[in-house]
């Protein structure tokens, strides 16, 4: 029986071209519908029109019915009554959707109290039951914790608890696993499927990655440029995709395993017995126990080599990356760059006057946060170009030379020079990441540390950034430490891979060797958590 029916839905600004055009979708009771497409394809806008959560200035036209009730014409008060009680919503970023100053227990309580008056003791029992149901251990103790004390995966479980609190008939999950590592992603997918079966609700799962939805979707709708270009049973779509765009998504999700010959490669960065510890602070300035984040890290990065660093959240990946670029100091060990000491325990962090400071640069996960929102691209890129010119030539670039250098940088990362006058907010996620890469290249580095540089991007944009990094390696001889929880991106890009667990490298080797014959149980578990493996085994010929 049809629960949700969308007919001829068009979404967009009143005075501009529509962003979503003539979309037709339906969801049966108890069914999982996956909506897949790259960023900007209209996935989220389509489903935000269902609970009436479209941004200001955006309106929806057409027909949207839930259990036969028309939603687009409902007044705001009735839509609020439907949200939570009949429609649950799970967002991509739980941290920005959870109140940072309220306990997670209180926030789940508010979701219930918005619709029902419940006695205090019964309310608390209901919240504890929800926390246990979504897998929050020691729920009674964590009840009063704020979101900052939870990992990304645990915060997403809290969002799921809020979404199912009133047993809605429909749950909309908008990219709920995008920023999570493979093992946490797999656990969230299993949790959603189990809860759906237990509660008998329908699930609409929005994603940019066909691999992610492969094991949970009953039907899949593929969106491109605001239109549904293909939809049908998941089994049929994976076996025989009809639309070229669907086939390109399947191809982008295919994992190639690289081989690399290190013979004759020059050692560039050498890390010896690196360790980093943090002392946790208690109330009134008292010191807590020491937490070891990195311990006994040793490896060599060769010129022109791309090494992947993988591990679950909290394993120490970002701390290692920040230490390598000189943003954090080790408590033990030493890092050598080009045979000279770059960083050692007890030494000062390298400043801009250090002769090798420009040789190691970082590209962060979120370019929107790492780029100044009030500066145009030309200003963002001009600053490092002038710094490097002063180091190299002892004088700044002229205005004409600087403008030319900015244009060349933009062209290097495959951006049109005309974009130089734009602000970060006027760019797509992929374009912003290219600007972040261009900023790093402005200082003429030998090494780039890319910290989750493609994790927040859709799969086709990921593929383009991976191809860009490979081209830059070929043209400039760049060495890259590629930090990621996305094993598919690591397989496509990296020559070698290191597996980090609890601050220690437990396994490293050529990517093909580690991926096909992992030696450590945790590495095997990490690879087994890759989404879509059941579909690949069943329908591998179609997606290869």
C-alpha positions in Angstrom: 0.0 0.0 0.0 1.4 3.4 -1.0 2.4 5.6 2.0 4.1 8.5 0.3 3.2 9.7 -3.3 5.0 12.5 -5.1 3.6 13.6 -8.4 5.0 16.2 -10.8 7.0 17.9 -8.0 8.8 21.1 -9.1 10.9 22.9 -6.5 12.8 26.2 -6.9 12.8 30.0 -6.3 9.8 31.9 -7.5 11.7 34.1 -9.9 14.3 31.7 -11.2 14.6 28.3 -13.0 13.4 25.3 -10.9 16.0 23.2 -9.1 13.8 20.1 -9.2 11.6 19.4 -12.2 8.6 17.1 -12.5 9.7 14.4 -10.0 7.4 11.3 -9.6 8.2 9.0 -6.7 6.3 6.7 -4.4 7.1 4.8 -1.2 5.2 1.8 0.0 4.7 1.0 3.7 7.7 -0.8 5.2 9.8 -0.2 2.0 13.3 1.4 1.7 13.6 3.8 -1.2 17.1 5.1 -1.9 17.5 8.4 -3.8 21.0 8.7 -5.3 22.8 11.4 -7.2 25.7 13.9 -7.0 25.6 17.2 -5.1 23.1 19.6 -6.6 21.0 16.9 -8.3 17.9 17.9 -6.1 17.8 14.9 -3.8 17.6 16.8 -0.6 15.2 19.5 -1.9 12.8 16.8 -3.1 12.5 15.2 0.3 12.7 18.5 2.3 9.4 19.4 0.5 7.7 16.5 2.2 7.9 17.7 5.8 7.8 21.4 4.8 11.5 22.1 5.6 12.4 23.9 2.4 14.8 27.0 2.8 13.2 30.5 2.7 12.5 31.7 -0.8 12.1 28.1 -2.2 8.6 26.8 -3.0 7.3 23.5 -4.1 4.5 22.9 -6.6 2.8 19.6 -7.6 1.4 16.9 -5.4 2.8 15.3 -2.2 0.5 13.0 -0.2 1.2 11.0 2.9 -1.4 8.3 3.6 -3.7 10.2 1.2 -3.3 13.5 2.9 -2.0 16.4 0.8 1.0 18.1 2.4 1.9 21.0 0.2 -1.3 22.9 1.1 -1.1 22.3 4.8 -0.6 25.3 7.1 2.6 25.5 9.1 0.9 24.4 12.4 -0.4 21.2 10.9 3.0 20.5 9.2 4.7 20.9 12.6 2.2 18.4 14.0 3.2 15.9 11.3 7.0 16.3 11.8 8.2 13.9 14.4 4.8 12.1 14.9 4.4 10.9 11.3 7.6 11.9 9.6 11.0 11.4 11.2 14.0 13.3 9.7 17.7 12.4 10.1 20.2 15.0 8.8 23.7 14.6 7.5 25.5 16.6 10.2 24.2 15.7 13.6 26.5 18.2 15.4 24.9 21.2 13.7 21.4 19.8 14.4 21.9 19.0 18.1 21.9 21.8 20.6 25.5 22.0 22.0 24.4 23.2 25.4 21.6 20.7 26.1 22.1 17.1 27.2 21.1 14.5 24.6 18.5 13.1 27.0 16.8 16.5 27.2 16.8 16.9 23.5 15.1 13.6 23.0 12.6 14.5 25.7 11.7 17.8 23.8 11.0 15.8 20.6 8.4 13.8 22.5 7.0 16.6 24.6 6.4 18.7 21.4 3.5 16.3 20.6 2.5 14.6 23.9 2.3 15.3 27.6 4.1 12.5 29.4 4.7 12.1 33.1 8.3 12.8 34.1 9.2 9.2 35.2 7.6 7.7 32.1 9.3 10.2 29.8 12.7 9.4 31.3 12.1 5.7 30.9 11.1 6.2 27.3 14.2 8.2 26.5 16.5 5.5 28.2 14.7 2.8 26.1 15.3 4.8 22.9 19.0 5.3 23.7 19.5 1.6 24.4 17.5 0.8 21.2 19.9 2.8 19.0 23.0 1.3 20.7 24.1 4.0 23.2 25.9 2.0 25.9 25.5 2.9 29.5 22.4 5.0 28.6 21.6 6.1 32.1 25.0 7.7 32.5 25.2 9.2 29.0 21.7 10.7 29.4 23.0 13.9 30.8 26.0 14.2 28.4 26.1 17.0 25.8 26.7 16.2 22.1 30.4 17.3 22.2 31.1 14.2 24.4 29.9 11.8 21.7 31.7 10.6 18.6 30.2 11.3 15.2 28.6 7.9 15.0 27.1 8.2 18.5 25.7 11.6 17.7 24.1 10.1 14.6 22.5 7.4 16.8 21.1 10.2 19.0 19.6 11.8 15.9 18.0 8.4 14.9 16.6 8.1 18.5 14.9 11.5 18.0 13.6 10.5 14.6 12.0 7.2 15.9 10.8 8.6 19.2 7.2 8.8 18.2 7.1 5.8 15.9 6.6 7.7 12.6 5.4 5.9 9.6 8.1 7.5 7.4 11.7 8.2 8.1 13.8 10.5 5.8 17.6 9.9 6.2 19.6 12.6 4.4 23.2 11.4 3.9 23.3 10.1 7.4 26.6 8.2 7.0 28.6 10.5 4.7 31.2 11.7 7.2 31.6 8.4 9.1 34.3 5.8 8.7 33.6 2.4 7.2 32.9 0.5 10.4 30.7 3.1 11.9 28.9 3.6 8.6 28.2 -0.1 8.4 26.8 -0.1 12.0 24.5 2.8 11.3 23.2 1.2 8.1 22.5 -2.0 10.0 20.8 0.0 12.8 18.5 1.8 10.4 17.5 -1.4 8.7 16.8 -3.2 12.0 14.8 -0.3 13.4 12.8 -0.1 10.2 11.9 -3.8 10.4 11.0 -3.5 14.1 8.9 -0.4 13.7 7.4 -1.2 10.3 8.1 2.2 9.0 9.1 3.2 5.5 12.6 4.6 4.9 13.8 7.1 2.3 17.6 7.0 2.3 19.4 9.9 0.4 23.0 9.3 -0.7 25.5 10.2 -3.3 27.0 6.7 -3.3 25.3 3.7 -4.8 27.6 1.4 -2.8 26.1 2.8 0.5 22.5 2.0 -0.5 23.3 -1.3 -2.2 22.6 -3.6 0.8 19.6 -1.8 2.3 17.5 -0.5 -0.6 14.4 -2.2 -2.0 14.1 0.4 -4.8 16.5 3.1 -6.1 15.7 6.4 -7.8 18.7 8.1 -9.6 18.5 11.9 -9.8 20.6 14.2 -12.1 20.2 17.9 -12.6 16.9 18.0 -10.8 15.2 15.1 -12.6 14.7 11.4 -11.9 16.6 9.8 -14.8 16.0 6.1 -13.7 14.3 4.2 -11.0 13.3 0.6 -10.2 14.0 -2.4 -8.1 17.6 -2.3 -6.7 18.4 -5.8 -8.0 17.4 -4.8 -11.5 19.2 -1.4 -11.4 22.4 -3.0 -10.3 22.2 -5.8 -12.9 21.1 -3.8 -15.9 21.3 0.0 -15.4 19.6 1.7 -18.3 20.7 5.4 -18.1 24.4 6.4 -18.9 24.5 8.5 -15.6 23.5 5.4 -13.6 26.2 3.4 -15.3 28.8 6.2 -14.5 27.8 6.1 -10.8 28.3 2.4 -10.7 31.6 2.7 -12.4 32.7 5.5 -10.0 32.0 3.1 -7.1 34.2 0.4 -8.6 37.4 -0.1 -6.6 40.6 -0.5 -8.7 43.7 -1.8 -6.8 46.9 0.1 -7.5 50.4 -1.4 -7.8 53.5 0.7 -7.4 57.2 0.1 -7.7 59.3 1.9 -5.1 62.6 0.9 -6.6 64.9 3.9 -6.8 62.4 6.3 -5.1 64.1 8.9 -2.9 63.2 9.0 0.8 61.6 12.4 1.5 59.9 12.3 4.9 61.2 9.9 7.6 59.2 9.5 10.8 60.9 7.7 13.8 59.1 6.5 16.9 56.6 9.4 17.0 54.4 9.7 20.1 51.8 12.3 21.1 49.9 12.5 24.4 47.2 14.8 25.7 46.4 15.4 29.4 42.7 15.6 30.0 41.6 18.6 32.1 39.2 18.3 35.0 37.2 21.0 36.9 39.0 23.9 38.6 42.2 23.4 36.4 43.1 20.0 37.9 44.9 17.6 35.6 43.3 14.4 34.5 44.8 11.2 33.2 47.1 11.2 30.2 45.6 9.9 26.9 48.0 8.5 24.3 46.9 9.5 20.8 50.0 8.3 18.9 52.5 5.8 20.0 55.6 4.4 18.2 54.8 5.8 14.7 57.5 5.1 12.2 57.3 5.2 8.4 59.0 6.7 5.3 57.3 8.8 2.6 59.2 8.7 -0.8 59.3 11.5 -3.4 56.3 11.2 -5.7 54.6 8.5 -3.6 51.0 8.6 -2.4 50.4 6.8 0.9 47.0 6.3 2.4 46.4 6.5 6.1 43.2 4.7 7.2 41.5 4.1 10.5 38.3 4.7 12.4 37.4 8.0 14.0 39.6 8.7 17.1 42.5 6.5 15.9 44.9 9.5 15.6 44.9 10.1 11.9 44.3 13.9 12.1 46.8 14.3 15.0 49.5 12.6 12.9 48.7 14.8 9.9 48.9 18.0 12.0 52.2 16.9 13.5 53.7 16.1 10.1 52.9 19.6 8.8 54.3 21.3 11.9 51.0 22.3 13.5 51.5 20.1 16.6 54.6 19.0 18.4 55.4 15.3 19.3 56.2 14.2 22.8 58.6 11.6 21.6 60.4 10.9 18.3 61.7 12.8 15.3 60.7 13.7 11.8 63.3 14.3 9.1 62.6 16.1 5.8 65.1 15.8 3.0 67.6 14.3 5.4 67.5 17.3 7.8 65.6 17.5 11.1 62.1 18.9 10.5 60.5 18.3 13.9 61.6 16.6 17.1 60.3 16.1 20.7 61.1 19.1 22.8 61.9 21.3 19.8 60.1 24.4 18.6 57.4 24.2 15.9 58.8 25.4 12.5 57.7 29.0 11.8 57.6 30.8 8.4 61.3 31.5 8.6 62.2 27.9 8.6 63.9 27.1 5.3 61.8 24.0 4.7 58.5 25.4 6.0 56.9 25.7 2.6 57.7 22.1 1.6 54.9 20.5 3.7 51.3 21.8 3.3 47.9 20.6 4.4 44.5 20.3 2.7 41.7 20.1 5.3 38.5 18.1 5.2 36.1 21.0 5.1 37.2 23.7 2.7 34.4 26.0 3.7 35.8 26.2 7.2 39.4 26.4 6.2 38.8 29.2 3.6 38.0 32.7 4.8 34.4 33.3 3.8 35.0 37.1 3.5 37.9 36.9 1.1 37.7 36.4 -2.7 39.6 33.6 -4.2 42.1 36.0 -5.7 43.0 37.3 -2.2 43.1 33.8 -0.7 45.6 32.6 -3.3 47.6 35.9 -3.5 48.8 35.7 0.1 50.7 32.4 -0.1 52.0 33.4 -3.6 53.5 36.5 -2.2 55.0 34.7 0.8 56.7 32.2 -1.5 57.9 35.0 -3.8 59.5 36.7 -0.8 61.2 33.5 0.3 62.4 32.6 -3.1 63.3 36.0 -4.7 63.5 38.3 -1.7 60.8 40.6 -3.1 57.0 40.5 -3.8 55.4 39.9 -7.1 54.2 42.8 -9.2 50.4 43.3 -9.5 50.5 41.9 -13.1 52.7 39.0 -12.2 50.5 38.2 -9.1 47.3 38.2 -11.2 48.9 35.9 -13.7 50.1 33.6 -11.0 46.6 33.4 -9.5 45.1 32.5 -12.9 47.8 29.8 -13.4 47.0 28.3 -10.1 43.3 28.2 -10.8 44.0 26.5 -14.2 46.3 24.0 -12.5 43.4 22.8 -10.4 41.0 22.9 -13.4 39.1 26.0 -12.3 38.2 28.8 -14.7 40.2 32.1 -14.0 36.9 33.9 -14.1 36.2 32.4 -10.6 38.9 34.5 -9.0 36.4 37.2 -8.0 34.0 34.8 -6.2 33.7 34.1 -2.5 33.8 30.5 -1.1 30.0 30.5 -0.6 29.5 31.0 -4.3 31.3 27.7 -5.1 30.3 24.1 -5.0 32.0 21.7 -2.5 34.3 20.3 -5.2 35.3 23.8 -6.4 36.1 24.9 -2.8 38.3 21.8 -2.4 40.2 22.6 -5.6 40.8 26.1 -4.2 42.2 24.6 -1.0 44.5 22.4 -3.1 45.6 25.5 -5.1 46.4 27.4 -1.9 48.6 24.5 -0.8 50.3 24.4 -4.2 51.0 28.2 -4.1 53.9 27.5 -1.7 55.5 25.0 -4.0 55.5 22.1 -1.6 57.1 18.7 -2.0 54.5 17.0 0.3 50.8 17.5 0.7 48.9 16.1 3.7 45.3 15.7 2.6 43.1 15.2 5.7 39.8 13.6 4.6 40.0 15.9 1.5 37.2 14.1 -0.4 35.1 12.7 2.4 32.4 15.3 2.2 32.1 15.2 -1.6 29.8 13.1 -3.8 31.3 10.1 -5.5 31.7 11.7 -9.0 33.3 14.8 -7.5 35.5 12.5 -5.4 36.7 10.8 -8.6 37.5 14.1 -10.2 39.6 15.3 -7.2 41.4 11.9 -7.1 42.3 12.3 -10.8 43.5 15.9 -10.1 45.8 14.6 -7.3 47.2 11.9 -9.6 47.9 14.5 -12.3 49.6 16.8 -9.9 51.8 13.9 -8.7 52.7 13.1 -12.3 53.4 16.8 -13.2 55.1 18.0 -10.0 56.4 14.9 -8.4 54.3 15.6 -5.3 54.3 13.2 -2.4 50.9 12.9 -0.7 49.8 11.5 2.6 46.1 10.8 2.0 44.2 10.5 5.3 40.8 9.0 4.7 38.1 6.7 6.0 36.9 6.1 2.4 38.7 2.9 1.4 37.4 3.2 -2.2 39.2 6.6 -2.6 42.4 5.1 -1.0 42.3 2.2 -3.4 41.9 4.5 -6.4 44.7 6.9 -5.4 47.3 5.4 -3.1 50.4 3.4 -3.8 50.8 2.2 -0.2 48.4 2.1 2.7 49.0 2.3 6.5 46.3 1.1 8.9 46.1 3.1 12.2 44.3 1.7 15.3 44.4 3.3 18.7 47.4 5.4 17.8 49.6 2.6 16.4 50.3 1.5 12.8 49.2 -2.1 12.9 49.6 -2.9 9.2 51.2 -1.3 6.2 52.1 -2.3 2.7 51.3 -2.0 -1.0 47.6 -1.1 -1.4 46.8 -4.2 -3.5 48.5 -6.5 -0.9 46.7 -4.9 2.1 43.3 -4.9 0.4 43.4 -8.4 -1.0 45.3 -10.2 1.8 45.0 -8.2 5.1 47.0 -9.7 7.9 45.4 -8.0 11.0 41.9 -8.9 12.2 41.0 -5.2 12.5 42.1 -4.5 8.9 39.9 -7.5 7.8 37.0 -6.0 9.8 37.6 -2.6 8.2 37.5 -4.1 4.7 34.5 -6.3 5.5 32.6 -3.1 6.5 32.9 -1.7 3.0 29.3 -1.0 1.7 27.8 -2.7 -1.3 29.9 -5.9 -1.1 26.9 -8.2 -1.2 25.6 -6.5 -4.4 29.1 -6.6 -5.9 29.3 -10.4 -5.3 25.9 -10.9 -6.8 26.0 -8.3 -9.6 29.7 -7.5 -10.0 29.7 -7.7 -13.8 27.2 -4.9 -14.1 29.1 -2.5 -11.8 32.6 -3.3 -13.0 
